[in-house]
Amino acid sequence: MRKLSILVILITFASISNIKAQDEQLRGKEKIKAAKVGLITNRLSLTEEQAKGFWAIYDEFDRKRSDIRKNIRQMTAESRNITTTDDKILADLKEVLSLKQKEVDLEKEYLSKFLKVINIRQISELYKTEQLFNQMLVKKLNKASDKFYKE
């Protein structure tokens, strides 16, 4: 009975730790999203009216693009498995190319949607700002990683 109680306590602590880690991860993603929104809004100099239309379109675009990129990462990871056959690797590479084409097609589709709410200079700035944000994020993550490994 005592062993069962200890086991229940350990499982409870593990569950609490897992929930806390998931909550921290979610808050981290929310912070990143907020920083990205702030930077894009600032750099594009969106008016209030533009912002309403733009963010509805951008959020939809970003979700679809994220799904495609997630699939690309999964396919790439599967191909790295040492037991994967050459035929499977070839099929995965073809699928990755297909997914990359879908991403290009998505960007073309949303270019026309963005043009309905913002001008071409703002779209150009959007692409530059996304790239800048990703560079800043990688730099920050690398700093955090370096700090973690020094400790």
N, C-alpha and C positions, 0 to 999 in steps of 0.2 A: 504494500500500500504506500509506503514511504517513497519507494522508487517511482511509482506512478505519479505521486504528487510532485516530485522533483522534475519528472519528465514534462508534466503539464506546465510547471513554472518555466522551464527552459523553452518550451514551445511558445508560450505566451510572450516571453522576452524577445524571442527571435521574430515573432510576428510584429511586435511593436517596433522593433528596430527596422524591419523591412518597410513597414508603413511610413515610418519617419523618413527613411531614405527616399522613398517614392515621393513623399511630400516635398522634400528638399529639392529633388530633381525637377518636380513640377514648378516650384517657385523659381528655380534657376532658369527654366525655359521661359517662364512668364517675364522675368527680368530681361532676358535676351530679346524677346519679342518687343517689349516696351522700348528698349534702347533702339532697336531697329526702326520702329515706328517713329520715334522722336527724330532720329537722324534723317530718315527719308522725308518726313514732313518739313523739317527745317531746310534741308538742302534743295527740295523741290519748290519751296516757297508756295505751298498750296494755299489757296483761298479756302474759306470755310465751305463754300459751295463745291469747289473742286474736291476737297478732302472727302466729302460725303460720297460722291460718286467713285472717286479713285479707290478708297479703301475697300469698298464692296467688291470692286473688280479685282484689286490686287490680292485680297485675301483668298478669293476663289482661285486665282492664277497660282498663288504661292502654294496652296494646298495640293493642286494638281501637279505642279512641278515637283513638290516634295515627294509625292507618291511615286512619280517616275524615278526620281533620284534614289529613293529607298529601294525600288526594284533593281536598279542598276547595281547598287552596293551589294544586294543579296546575290545577284547573279555572279558578280565578281568574286564574292567570298566563296561561293560554291565551287567555282573553278579552281580555287587555290588548294582545294582538298587533294592530297597526294594520291588518294585512291580513285579519283575521278578519271574516267576514260577519256581518251583523245576525242572521241566522237561527242561526248557530253560537253567537253571544253569548247569544241567548235560550235556546237549548238548554242551554248551559253554566250559565246562571243557574238554570234549572229543576233541573238536576242538582245544583247547589250546595244549593238548597233541600231537595231530596230527601236529600242527605247530612246536612244539618243535622238533618232529622227523624230520620234513622238514629241520629245522636248522642244526641238526646233519648230515643229509644226504648232505646238502650243504657243510658243513665243510669237510666231507669225499671227496666229489667231487673236492673241490678246493685244498685239500692237494696235490693231484696228479698234479694239474695245477701249484701250487707253486713250487713243486719239479722240474719242468722243468726249472725254472729260478733262484731259490735259493736253498741252501742246507738245510738239516734237522735241523742243529743247528740254522740257521737263522729263520726257521719256528718256532722252539721252542721259540726262542727269540721274535718273532712276537707275539705269544700268551701271553707271559709274559709282553711285552711292552704294548699291548692293555689293559691288566688288570691294569698295573701301570698307564697308561694314564687315564683310567676311575676313578681310585682311586684319582688321582691328581685333576681331574675335579670335582668330588663330593666334595672333600675337599675345593676347591676354591669356589664352589657354596654355600657350607655351611657357609664359612667365609663371603661371600657377603650377604647371608641371615641373618646371625647374625648381621652384620653391619646395614642392613636395619631395622631390628626390634629394634635395640638399639636407632635409631634416632627418 
